[in-house]
Amino acid sequence: MPLIEQSSYPGPPFWQFNGHLQTLAPGIFRNVAGVDYQRERIHTPDGDFLDLDWIRRGKSRLAILTHGLEGDSGRQYIRGAAKLFSNNGWDVLAWNCRSCSGEMNRAFRMYHHGDIEDIGTVVRHALAGSNYETAALIGYSMGANISMKYLGVMGEQLPQEIKSAAVFSAPCDLESGAKVLDRWENAFYRKRFMRALIKKIRLKDEQFPGRLDLSKLAEVQRWRDFDEYFSAPICGYRDAADFYKNASAKHFIGGIRVPTLLVNAQNDPILTPACMPVEVARTHDFFHLEMPENGGHCGFQSKIDREFAWSEQRALEFVSSH
């Protein structure tokens, strides 16, 4: 069964000695040069827009990259994957979730961990009338959750060009993820995400006066409170519990029908054991789970290769072999 007992991750640089350093250092110090995107704006069925960043070389294989919470196509983990795949015979599409491309989206709803409508729109657009024989989904953090939920929901109805997926640092159990963000040692991540999201909530209130109760911001004591008062209603869920149940990818992994690799580091500071679906991997023909001891959250820098993260190399290796 595809539970990978021994990870090939060689470990981080010696000075990244814990999960927090392995998470934060790449975003602070890593600079991926030589990535030249061409932007395309497409329109969604509900009248909104998505900004897509392409690297086109006329190849027959396409890698579709999905970023994490409050990320975008410019994050180092996306640029690193884009560069590596492009250098190895793939076209690349790094798409930006609603409100994440530098311009606030038009619709009331933004994006969320369980949003598979937009990735579906992106996939259909990318493959329609194309010459791509093979496509692969590559996702990080929230983008990993989105990618796996999409694969699981689509099941046998997945476009035939999509042959595989490789995803990293997936918070595939959102309820436990909300709880772990409330720990004191994760205050930095919580404040960083919350600051960015509250800014967008205020902009959304300006766009749609009266649709949101901003007085509830003063009542947000836990991450779940924010999801209850804002994430759920903006994204069309009844409440936080409904959001956690229907957006968490772990409830949909059973439906995946193409080889899919999930890599979650055991020292990831914002994931919990509930995000490690070991028993599913033991009995699933398509779902591969790899759990290196180190790596942090969307980190996985290598003590061997200074240019590319191990996660990028692992993704290329996995999807190229399926």
C-alpha atoms as one frame of an Amber mdcrd trajectory, in Angstrom:
protein
   0.000   0.000   0.000   1.223   3.579  -0.696   2.231   4.553   2.840   5.844
   5.618   2.381   7.613   4.433   5.508  10.990   6.022   4.743  11.090   9.560
   3.356  13.784  10.574   0.881  14.069  14.057   2.431  17.780  14.495   3.287
  17.055  17.099   5.947  17.342  20.887   6.157  20.458  23.070   6.353  22.106
  22.551   9.758  21.027  25.913  11.149  17.333  25.231  10.553  17.135  23.081
  13.659  13.378  23.182  14.336  10.046  23.347  12.574   9.631  27.097  13.029
  12.976  27.907  11.393  12.276  25.401   8.627   8.952  27.148   8.014  10.022
  30.779   8.213  13.536  30.858   6.790  12.683  30.009   3.162  10.119  32.788
   2.973  12.542  35.317   4.443  15.836  34.417   2.826  15.051  32.472  -0.331
  14.926  34.335  -3.640  13.987  32.393  -6.769  15.287  34.279  -9.804  14.617
  33.668 -13.472  10.845  33.159 -13.348   9.083  35.181 -16.038   5.319  34.808
 -15.869   2.846  35.922 -18.501  -0.425  36.949 -16.858  -3.862  36.078 -18.163
  -7.168  37.148 -16.607 -10.135  34.850 -16.991 -13.726  35.290 -15.852 -15.602
  32.931 -13.570 -19.179  31.708 -14.112 -20.396  34.020 -11.307 -18.963  37.152
 -12.929 -15.737  37.378 -10.967 -12.178  37.029 -12.253  -9.049  34.964 -11.669
  -5.495  35.943 -12.571  -3.374  33.169 -14.031   0.406  33.340 -14.378   1.850
  31.178 -17.148   5.207  29.900 -18.292   4.531  28.550 -21.764   7.159  26.702
 -23.762   4.886  24.719 -26.054   5.319  21.519 -24.054   2.890  18.611 -23.899
   2.842  18.528 -20.083   1.305  21.132 -17.778   1.875  21.667 -14.045  -0.951
  23.571 -12.308   0.291  25.190  -9.086  -1.968  26.304  -6.223  -0.685  28.521
  -3.403  -1.490  28.651   0.305  -3.560  30.917   2.555  -2.874  34.577   1.741
  -0.237  33.467  -0.746   0.063  34.093  -4.471   2.050  33.018  -7.517   5.030
  35.047  -6.308   5.697  33.026  -3.161   9.072  31.317  -3.120   7.608  27.809
  -2.985   5.479  28.512  -6.085   8.288  30.217  -7.995  10.682  27.407  -7.109
   8.305  24.752  -8.406   7.525  26.841 -11.497  11.199  27.201 -12.334  12.053
  23.545 -11.767   9.122  22.222 -13.791   9.776  24.702 -16.597  13.431  23.675
 -16.682  12.381  20.041 -17.042  10.018  20.066 -19.978   6.732  21.256 -18.489
   4.554  24.273 -19.126   3.480  25.894 -15.868   0.285  27.598 -14.724   0.479
  29.265 -11.301  -2.967  30.649 -10.573  -3.975  33.172  -7.935  -7.035  32.631
  -5.781  -9.670  35.378  -5.663  -8.346  38.537  -3.943  -4.750  37.217  -3.967
  -3.376  38.661  -7.226  -3.048  42.256  -6.045  -6.620  43.336  -6.747  -9.711
  42.653  -4.660 -12.166  40.351  -6.382 -15.612  41.593  -7.415 -17.940  39.032
  -5.828 -18.924  38.973  -2.159 -17.218  35.645  -1.615 -13.452  35.376  -1.693
 -11.554  32.073  -1.556 -11.296  29.305   1.018  -9.769  25.931   1.774 -12.663
  23.991   0.289 -13.129  26.070  -2.855 -12.959  23.606  -5.741 -15.153  25.641
  -8.082 -12.322  27.993  -8.995  -9.676  25.327  -9.489 -12.211  23.562 -11.684
 -12.618  26.727 -13.744  -8.838  27.027 -14.047  -8.402  23.401 -15.103 -11.145
  23.581 -17.720  -9.738  26.796 -19.144  -6.179  25.486 -19.242  -7.083  22.228
 -20.968  -9.792  23.449 -23.355  -8.486  23.296 -26.898  -4.937  22.682 -25.674
  -2.348  20.198 -26.847  -1.540  19.017 -23.345  -1.337  15.259 -23.078  -0.525
  15.277 -19.367  -1.389  17.625 -16.524  -0.459  17.446 -12.844  -1.730  19.340
  -9.819   0.855  20.713  -7.384  -0.432  22.336  -4.200   0.927  23.859  -1.015
  -0.848  24.260   2.341  -4.363  25.540   1.546  -3.627  24.815  -2.118  -2.801
  21.232  -1.171  -6.163  20.879   0.565  -7.980  22.409  -2.407  -6.184  20.132
  -4.868  -6.961  16.952  -2.922 -10.591  17.851  -2.358 -10.977  18.603  -6.080
  -9.445  15.253  -7.013 -11.623  13.407  -4.520 -14.869  15.070  -5.528 -14.183
  14.670  -9.246 -13.145  11.038  -8.914 -13.719   9.226 -12.200 -14.989  12.467
 -13.772 -11.555  14.099 -13.586 -10.316  15.427 -16.944  -8.342  12.637 -18.569
  -5.272  14.830 -18.983  -4.765  15.017 -15.215  -2.614  12.011 -14.483  -1.248
  12.757 -10.987  -0.767  15.230  -8.146   1.802  16.095  -5.501   0.845  18.268
  -2.533   2.662  19.491   0.550   1.817  20.693   4.070  -1.920  20.126   3.685
  -4.163  21.198   6.596  -6.615  18.504   5.555  -8.396  18.588   8.928  -9.402
  22.222   9.323 -10.939  21.957  12.780  -7.704  20.714  14.335  -5.819  23.290
  12.285  -7.869  26.092  13.772  -7.104  24.819  17.287  -3.360  24.517  16.714
  -3.170  28.105  15.436  -4.472  29.230  18.808  -1.459  27.815  20.654   0.848
  30.447  22.122   3.845  29.154  20.185   1.957  29.776  16.925   1.001  33.367
  17.721   3.237  34.678  14.932   1.402  32.685  12.242  -2.019  33.469  13.688
  -1.358  37.220  13.843   0.157  37.301  10.377  -2.758  35.487   8.753  -5.361
  37.335  10.796  -3.949  40.763  10.008  -4.099  40.096   6.263  -7.559  38.537
   6.391  -9.077  41.312   8.523  -7.773  43.873   6.050  -9.632  42.042   3.298
 -12.760  41.752   5.433 -12.798  45.527   5.818 -12.372  45.982   2.051 -15.171
  43.519   1.433 -17.385  45.505   3.805 -16.701  48.618   1.728 -17.725  46.739
  -1.409 -20.870  45.277   0.154 -22.067  47.575   2.966 -24.239  45.848   5.516
 -23.451  42.281   4.460 -20.953  41.781   7.278 -21.118  42.672  10.963 -17.695
  44.184  11.625 -18.549  44.610  15.313 -17.917  40.854  15.564 -14.200  41.496
  15.048 -14.024  42.596  18.682 -15.393  39.178  19.702 -12.768  37.146  17.868
 -10.781  35.391  20.583 -10.016  32.140  18.763  -9.433  31.265  15.134 -12.748
  29.400  15.157 -14.511  32.668  16.054 -13.190  34.274  12.888 -14.384  31.318
  10.830 -17.785  31.420  12.549 -18.375  35.150  12.019 -16.622  35.710   8.687
 -15.136  32.746   6.791 -18.301  30.655   6.888 -20.857  33.309   5.848 -18.609
  34.822   3.169 -17.933  31.418   1.646 -21.490  30.124   1.799 -21.290  27.804
   4.801 -23.810  27.645   7.632 -21.234  28.031  10.408 -17.671  27.087  11.324
 -18.579  23.444  11.926 -20.162  23.190   8.483 -17.102  24.859   6.977 -14.656
  22.510   8.689 -16.610  19.412   7.708 -17.168  20.259   4.059 -13.878  22.014
   3.301 -11.474  19.498   4.878  -9.876  17.348   2.191  -9.524  14.318   4.461
 -13.250  13.645   3.993 -12.792  13.382   0.208  -9.475  11.533  -0.208 -11.319
   8.248  -0.673 -12.597   9.419  -4.044  -9.158  10.134  -5.540  -8.512   8.057
  -8.669  -5.105   9.268  -9.864  -1.740   8.781  -8.123  -1.520  11.507  -5.495
   1.347  12.200  -3.122   0.780  14.041   0.162   3.894  15.109   2.075   3.305
  16.459   5.584   6.288  16.991   7.869   5.994  15.594  11.378   7.443  18.822
  12.810   5.079  21.112  10.907   4.115  23.687  13.554   0.590  24.270  12.236
  -0.507  20.725  11.410  -1.771  18.030  13.777  -1.857  14.211  13.690  -5.399
  14.528  12.315  -3.800  15.917   9.141  -1.822  12.691   8.678  -4.312  10.228
   7.109  -2.168   7.151   7.731  -4.959   4.588   7.743  -6.359   5.920   4.461
  -2.946   5.547   2.835  -2.636   1.954   4.063  -5.707   0.872   2.104  -5.876
   3.319  -0.825  -4.538   2.350  -4.248  -3.861   5.927  -5.366  -3.131   7.955
  -2.240   0.550   8.071  -1.197   1.499   9.577   2.178   5.047  10.607   3.073
   5.830  12.026   6.520   9.446  13.160   6.902  10.542  14.021  10.424  11.577
  17.523   9.324  10.534  20.100   6.768   8.326  22.541   8.626   5.365  24.069
   6.817   6.013  24.559   3.094   9.728  24.602   3.874  11.649  21.455   2.918
  14.845  23.245   2.027  17.631  20.772   1.425  21.086  20.601   2.933  22.209
  19.179  -0.413  20.665  21.485  -3.039  20.775  25.227  -2.444  18.681  26.244
  -5.464  15.602  24.045  -5.239  13.697  22.803  -2.224  13.407  19.048  -1.830
   9.616  19.364  -2.086   9.936  20.775  -5.599  12.227  17.962  -6.647   9.964
  15.385  -4.995   6.933  16.768  -6.810   8.693  16.639 -10.178   9.944  13.128
  -9.512   6.526  11.822  -8.471   4.372  13.289 -11.221   6.945  12.520 -13.928
   6.774   8.849 -12.994   2.989   8.562 -13.340
